[in-house]
Amino acid sequence: MNMRRYVAKDMRECLRQIRESQGPDAVILSTRKVEGGVEVVAAIDFDPAPTGFAPAVPAPAPAIGTITADEYTAHADTPAAAGADMHAELRSLRQLLESQLATLAWNDLTRRAPVQTELLRDLTQLGLANDLAASIVAELPAHLDFVRAQHRARAILTHKLPIAEDRWLSRGGRVAFVGPTGVGKSTAIAKLAARWVLEKGPKGIALVSTDGVRFGAQEQIQNLGRLLGIPAHAVDHPRELERLLASLEGTQLVLIDTAGTSQRDQRLAAKLATIAGTHPELEMALVLAASSQAGAAEEVIERFKAVRLAACIVTKIDEATSLGGTLSALIRARLPIAWVSEGQRIPEDLAPARAHHLVVRAVTLAERSGATADEDLLQRRFGGLAHAIA
């Protein structure tokens, strides 16, 4: 099969180049938009099922899901008013071709680089995003056996995790903890406050609740303050918070509990900006539940980044079945992890974030849950990235 790549300002120019170079029988394998125009991959003497590769889908004769350059031109010239069905058919055809090509590419990668493909399976079972898994495998030196490559891949993942220093207990600050409802903001604050009291005593710390929405939230903070012997305050409006923070200038650490807010709340950005504007040194810390699905974690981070987030606390690790999705989202956002929380014990179930501990925990969770990645999943995820991996 003679494959060639063409780039032009539009599809018509690409098709002209294909006809001139490879003739009217050339087969369009893929098309995509690129900077400055379009890219088309075409082939002549196309064999949809070469020896040694399994076809992606059963291929009922005589159609095999390919289209020649001249046929593509004829479809492209269809008048818009009568072309809706044709466009839908072309989209379906393109999806079929892309699936076939992904299968071919994955099978070729499996043959050429079996260690890399097994590593992709391993990283997928950890729950890592496909682009992160592919980038880790692409960084590995060639000719490693699987065991050494696996250790190196997990070391690369460890290095990629952004970790914050033990900032609040060592040097204080003003920190507002934000996040969706039910992620454990109040529990995380209680654990941090208890650790401060155990290490430094009850002086130099204060608690604040701005959560006037959840029933009993403010009373919960005040009860915690009484138990620990530290000041605890409740405010209902941003102006009250601004005045309170000004009056606490001599307090080394102020921990602020905020009302849980859905990441889909249209007023989220305005609410976060209002809190952030109450003090020039106020830090915003996201509380993220590890038990969230990967897509939800990415959505939460993206929406709460409406204000600059200083760090993140990952909670409910004990309730998670996989950790890779959460780690992938934090790596992609470059959001440093400050603390890790699991369980309800105060303050025992809270620890400073350590990258290698998180990776070990991700491996343990994958093994415990029996996570698997079959060939169909790997073909869909990595078929299009095979050229960049090995």
C-alpha positions in Angstrom: 0.0 0.0 0.0 1.4 3.4 -1.0 0.3 6.0 1.5 0.9 9.7 1.2 0.0 12.8 3.2 -1.3 16.0 1.6 -1.8 19.4 3.1 -3.6 22.3 1.3 -5.7 25.3 2.0 -8.9 23.4 1.3 -10.3 20.0 0.4 -10.6 20.7 -3.3 -6.9 21.5 -3.6 -6.0 18.4 -1.6 -8.1 16.2 -4.0 -6.5 17.8 -7.0 -3.1 16.9 -5.6 -4.2 13.4 -4.9 -5.5 12.8 -8.4 -2.4 14.3 -10.0 0.0 12.2 -7.7 -1.8 8.9 -7.2 -4.6 8.9 -9.8 -8.4 8.7 -9.5 -8.4 5.3 -7.8 -6.6 6.7 -4.7 -8.4 5.9 -1.5 -9.1 8.6 1.2 -8.0 7.2 4.5 -8.4 10.2 6.8 -9.1 13.9 6.8 -8.6 16.5 9.5 -8.3 20.3 9.9 -4.8 21.6 10.5 -3.4 25.1 10.9 -3.8 26.8 7.5 -6.1 24.3 5.9 -6.8 20.5 5.8 -4.7 17.4 5.9 -5.6 14.3 3.9 -4.0 10.8 4.0 -4.6 8.9 0.8 -3.4 5.5 -0.5 -3.2 3.5 -3.7 -3.3 -0.3 -3.9 -5.2 -0.2 -0.6 -5.7 -3.5 1.1 -8.1 -3.2 4.0 -6.9 -6.4 5.8 -3.2 -6.9 5.3 -1.7 -10.3 6.3 -0.9 -10.3 10.0 -3.6 -7.8 11.0 -7.2 -8.6 12.1 -9.8 -6.3 10.5 -11.4 -3.8 12.9 -14.9 -4.9 11.9 -16.4 -7.7 9.8 -16.3 -6.6 6.2 -19.3 -7.7 4.2 -18.5 -7.9 0.5 -18.2 -5.9 -1.6 -18.1 -2.6 0.5 -15.1 -2.3 2.8 -15.6 1.3 3.9 -13.3 3.2 1.6 -13.9 6.0 -0.9 -11.9 7.1 -3.9 -10.7 10.6 -4.5 -13.1 11.1 -7.4 -16.0 9.7 -5.4 -15.1 12.1 -2.5 -15.1 15.0 -5.0 -18.5 14.0 -6.2 -19.8 13.9 -2.7 -18.2 17.2 -1.8 -19.9 18.9 -4.7 -23.4 17.9 -3.6 -25.6 20.9 -3.1 -26.1 21.8 0.5 -29.9 21.6 0.3 -29.8 18.0 -0.8 -26.6 16.9 1.0 -27.6 16.4 4.6 -27.9 12.6 4.2 -24.7 12.4 2.3 -22.8 14.4 4.9 -24.2 12.0 7.6 -23.1 9.0 5.5 -19.6 10.5 5.0 -19.3 11.1 8.7 -20.3 7.5 9.4 -17.8 6.4 6.7 -15.0 8.4 8.2 -15.7 7.0 11.7 -15.5 3.5 10.2 -12.2 4.3 8.4 -10.8 5.9 11.6 -11.7 2.8 13.5 -10.1 0.5 10.9 -6.9 2.7 10.9 -6.8 2.7 14.7 -7.0 -1.1 14.8 -4.3 -1.4 12.1 -2.1 1.1 14.0 -2.6 -0.6 17.3 -1.9 -4.0 15.9 1.3 -2.7 14.2 2.4 -1.1 17.5 1.7 -4.4 19.4 4.0 -6.2 16.9 6.8 -3.5 16.9 6.7 -2.5 20.5 5.1 -5.1 22.8 6.6 -3.7 26.0 5.1 -0.2 25.2 1.7 -1.7 24.5 1.7 -3.6 27.8 2.7 -0.5 29.6 -0.3 1.4 28.0 -2.5 -1.4 29.3 -1.0 -1.1 32.8 -1.4 2.7 32.9 -4.9 2.4 31.6 -5.8 0.0 34.4 -4.6 2.6 36.8 -7.2 4.9 35.4 -4.8 7.4 33.8 -6.1 9.6 30.9 -5.0 8.3 27.5 -2.9 11.4 26.6 -1.0 11.2 29.9 -0.4 7.4 29.5 0.9 7.9 26.0 3.2 10.8 27.0 4.7 8.6 29.8 5.4 5.7 27.5 6.9 8.0 24.9 9.4 9.3 27.5 10.8 5.8 28.2 14.2 4.7 26.8 14.1 2.0 24.2 14.9 -1.7 24.8 13.8 -1.9 28.5 12.2 -5.1 29.6 8.7 -4.8 31.0 9.5 -4.8 34.7 12.1 -2.1 34.4 9.9 -0.1 32.0 7.0 -0.4 34.4 9.1 0.9 37.3 10.4 3.8 35.1 6.9 4.7 34.0 5.6 4.9 37.5 8.6 7.0 38.4 7.8 9.4 35.6 4.2 9.6 36.8 5.5 10.4 40.3 7.6 13.2 38.9 4.7 14.7 37.0 2.5 15.0 40.1 2.4 18.6 41.3 2.9 18.6 45.1 2.6 21.7 47.4 4.9 22.2 50.3 3.5 21.8 53.8 2.5 25.4 53.7 -0.3 26.2 56.1 0.8 24.4 59.2 4.4 25.5 58.9 4.0 29.2 58.0 0.3 30.0 58.4 -1.9 32.0 56.1 -5.5 32.8 55.3 -7.1 29.9 53.5 -10.6 29.6 52.1 -11.6 26.0 51.3 -13.9 25.7 48.3 -15.5 22.9 46.4 -18.8 21.1 45.6 -21.2 20.0 48.3 -20.2 16.8 50.2 -16.5 16.6 49.3 -15.4 17.0 53.0 -14.4 20.6 53.4 -15.5 20.9 57.0 -13.8 17.6 57.9 -10.6 18.6 56.3 -10.6 21.9 58.2 -11.2 20.0 61.5 -8.3 17.7 60.8 -5.9 20.7 60.0 -7.0 22.6 63.0 -6.5 19.6 65.3 -3.0 19.0 63.9 -2.2 22.7 64.6 -3.3 22.4 68.2 -1.5 19.2 68.8 1.8 20.6 67.3 1.6 24.3 68.4 -1.1 24.7 71.0 -4.4 26.6 70.7 -2.8 30.0 70.0 -2.4 31.6 66.6 -5.3 29.9 64.9 -8.9 30.8 64.2 -11.8 29.2 62.3 -14.4 30.9 60.2 -17.6 29.6 58.6 -19.3 31.4 55.7 -21.7 28.5 55.1 -25.1 29.9 55.9 -26.7 27.5 53.5 -26.2 24.0 55.0 -28.2 23.5 58.1 -26.0 23.4 61.2 -22.8 24.2 59.3 -21.9 27.3 61.3 -22.8 25.6 64.6 -20.5 22.7 63.6 -17.5 25.1 63.2 -18.3 26.8 66.5 -18.5 23.5 68.3 -15.2 22.5 66.8 -13.7 25.7 68.1 -14.9 25.0 71.6 -13.6 21.4 71.6 -10.1 22.6 70.5 -10.1 25.7 72.6 -9.7 28.1 69.6 -11.7 31.1 68.3 -14.5 30.2 65.9 -16.6 32.8 64.0 -19.6 32.7 61.7 -20.4 35.3 59.0 -23.2 35.6 56.5 -22.0 38.3 54.1 -18.7 39.1 52.3 -18.5 42.5 54.0 -18.6 40.7 57.4 -15.8 38.4 56.3 -13.7 41.3 55.1 -14.1 43.1 58.5 -13.4 39.8 60.4 -10.2 39.1 58.5 -9.0 42.6 59.1 -9.5 42.1 62.8 -7.6 38.8 62.7 -4.3 40.3 61.3 -2.4 39.0 64.3 -3.6 35.5 63.9 -1.1 33.2 62.2 -3.6 30.8 60.5 -7.2 31.4 59.6 -9.1 28.5 58.1 -12.4 29.4 56.3 -15.1 27.0 55.5 -17.3 28.0 52.6 -20.7 26.8 51.3 -20.6 23.9 48.9 -21.4 25.0 45.4 -22.0 22.9 42.3 -19.5 23.3 39.5 -22.4 24.0 37.2 -23.8 26.9 39.2 -23.9 29.8 36.8 -23.0 32.2 39.7 -19.9 30.2 40.7 -17.3 32.5 39.3 -18.9 35.5 40.9 -19.2 33.8 44.3 -15.5 32.7 44.2 -14.4 36.2 43.2 -16.3 37.8 46.0 -14.7 35.5 48.6 -11.2 36.0 47.1 -11.6 39.8 47.2 -12.1 39.9 51.0 -8.4 39.9 51.8 -5.3 40.6 49.7 -3.5 37.5 51.2 -6.4 35.1 51.0 -5.5 31.8 49.4 -8.2 29.6 47.7 -7.8 25.8 48.2 -9.9 23.4 46.3 -11.2 20.3 48.1 -11.6 17.4 45.6 -13.1 14.0 46.4 -11.0 11.1 45.0 -14.3 9.1 44.8 -15.5 11.4 41.9 -15.4 10.1 38.4 -12.5 11.4 36.2 -14.8 13.5 34.0 -16.4 15.1 37.1 -13.0 15.9 38.6 -11.8 17.6 35.5 -15.0 19.6 35.3 -14.7 20.7 39.0 -11.1 21.8 38.6 -11.9 23.7 35.4 -14.8 25.6 36.9 -13.2 26.4 40.2 -10.2 27.7 38.4 -12.3 30.8 37.8 -10.1 32.2 40.7 -6.5 31.3 41.1 -6.3 28.2 43.2 -3.2 27.9 45.5 -3.5 24.2 46.1 -5.8 21.2 46.5 -6.8 18.8 49.2 -7.7 15.3 47.9 -10.3 13.7 50.2 -12.2 10.4 50.5 -9.4 8.2 49.1 -10.8 5.4 51.2 -14.0 5.6 49.1 -12.3 5.6 45.7 -12.1 2.6 43.4 -9.6 4.3 41.1 -7.2 7.2 41.6 -5.8 7.6 38.1 -8.5 9.9 36.8 -8.1 12.3 39.7 -4.3 12.4 39.3 -4.6 12.9 35.6 -6.9 15.9 36.1 -4.6 17.5 38.7 -1.5 16.9 36.4 -3.3 18.4 33.4 -4.3 21.5 35.5 -0.9 21.7 37.3 -2.8 22.1 40.5 -0.5 21.3 43.5 -1.8 18.7 46.0 -1.1 19.9 49.6 -2.9 17.2 51.8 -4.5 13.9 51.4 -7.5 12.8 53.5 -9.2 9.5 54.1 -11.5 8.3 56.8 -13.2 10.2 59.6 -10.6 10.1 62.4 -9.4 13.6 63.5 -6.6 14.3 62.9 -5.1 10.9 62.1 -6.7 10.5 58.7 -4.9 13.4 57.2 -1.3 13.4 55.7 0.9 15.8 53.7 0.7 14.9 50.0 3.6 12.7 48.8 3.8 11.9 45.1 5.1 8.4 45.5 2.5 7.5 48.1 -0.2 8.6 45.7 1.1 6.5 42.9 1.5 3.4 45.1 -2.1 4.0 46.3 -3.3 4.2 42.7 -1.6 0.9 41.9 -3.1 -0.7 45.1 -6.6 0.5 44.2 -6.3 -0.9 40.6 -5.2 -4.3 41.9 -7.8 -4.4 44.6 -10.6 -3.5 42.1 -9.4 -6.0 39.5 -9.3 -3.2 36.8 -8.8 -4.5 33.3 -8.3 -3.0 29.8 -9.3 -5.1 26.8 -8.0 -4.9 23.3 -11.0 -2.9 22.0 -10.6 -0.2 24.6 -6.8 0.1 24.0 -7.4 0.3 20.2 -9.9 3.1 20.6 -7.7 5.0 23.1 -4.3 4.6 21.5 -4.7 3.7 17.9 -4.6 7.3 16.8 -1.5 8.0 19.0 0.5 4.9 18.0 2.8 6.9 15.7 3.9 9.1 18.6 4.5 6.3 21.1 7.1 4.1 19.2 
